[in-house]
């Protein structure tokens, strides 16, 4: 059983832990962007969602998650309990709505009801084996065995681990092939760019979601900083810009020590839109700042990770050229590297 609790009140999170014991230990986050990234990653059986969250309110978060196809049952837990707020929350995709203050017994009963309606988690099939998380049973050729919650969770985790390893290898080879094809197209002056109106803030949120879980697993704090005022649509190729930011964020995670914070920022500037990927790692010496954009160059020769082919930043520069953007590298104040993408507005 995987339960996600998105709530900015840390005291309430601590108080809820005993009441949620029957549903497993919840994964907890305290901001809207983090919550959306986790919920959209899939695999949760239940979600408890606060409405008033920093960075992204709960209703907007829920609408975005449902638009991505997330079907996890969601209970909105909030002090906003007027008829209009309840209607907005349910119409946004909530499966239930519980006003604060609340009785923990009522919360538990509502969560059980949500599990019953949803089937209590997907049945997992692998060959002749069938794992039913709702019934805590494992069925195979020799019959059925009852499992404890811990045993069931362990089997689910092992299955996810095997699938993740296979997918990672396929992604690695696909990325290498794609990088080589893109560089060849750039050399031939044939890189395809399809400009169109792009919501830059939405694009940044989506890229942030892609990397949030990876950064969290590495003990890093990945933050997203967006302007408060809405931005006019940016005319560019959204797919290519996503590729460019993906390379820069992956580079920051690959080349800084675990635990190092990384930032993605978006801000308007005169005549342009500026995106930055900022890390606080060891930085890049001045005599290597231009070399890092060369093909197959590795700033740290000791790195042996097979995922790192030394092509990423050369691809990023080619993408920037295709978008008519300037890609620059500078030192981060206090240590680290800052990659800046200046796009014509």
Secondary structure as GFF3:
##gff-version 3
##sequence-region A 1 345
A	DSSP	beta_strand	3	6	.	.	.	ID=ss1
A	DSSP	alpha_helix	10	19	.	.	.	ID=ss2
A	DSSP	three_ten_helix	21	23	.	.	.	ID=ss3
A	DSSP	beta_strand	27	29	.	.	.	ID=ss4
A	DSSP	alpha_helix	32	40	.	.	.	ID=ss5
A	DSSP	beta_strand	46	49	.	.	.	ID=ss6
A	DSSP	alpha_helix	58	67	.	.	.	ID=ss7
A	DSSP	beta_strand	73	78	.	.	.	ID=ss8
A	DSSP	alpha_helix	83	92	.	.	.	ID=ss9
A	DSSP	beta_strand	96	99	.	.	.	ID=ss10
A	DSSP	alpha_helix	104	118	.	.	.	ID=ss11
A	DSSP	beta_strand	124	126	.	.	.	ID=ss12
A	DSSP	beta_strand	129	132	.	.	.	ID=ss13
A	DSSP	beta_strand	137	140	.	.	.	ID=ss14
A	DSSP	beta_strand	143	146	.	.	.	ID=ss15
A	DSSP	alpha_helix	149	187	.	.	.	ID=ss16
A	DSSP	beta_strand	196	198	.	.	.	ID=ss17
A	DSSP	alpha_helix	200	217	.	.	.	ID=ss18
A	DSSP	beta_strand	222	225	.	.	.	ID=ss19
A	DSSP	beta_strand	234	236	.	.	.	ID=ss20
A	DSSP	alpha_helix	238	254	.	.	.	ID=ss21
A	DSSP	beta_strand	262	269	.	.	.	ID=ss22
A	DSSP	beta_strand	272	279	.	.	.	ID=ss23
A	DSSP	three_ten_helix	286	288	.	.	.	ID=ss24
A	DSSP	three_ten_helix	291	293	.	.	.	ID=ss25
A	DSSP	alpha_helix	312	323	.	.	.	ID=ss26
A	DSSP	beta_strand	326	331	.	.	.	ID=ss27
A	DSSP	beta_strand	337	344	.	.	.	ID=ss28
###
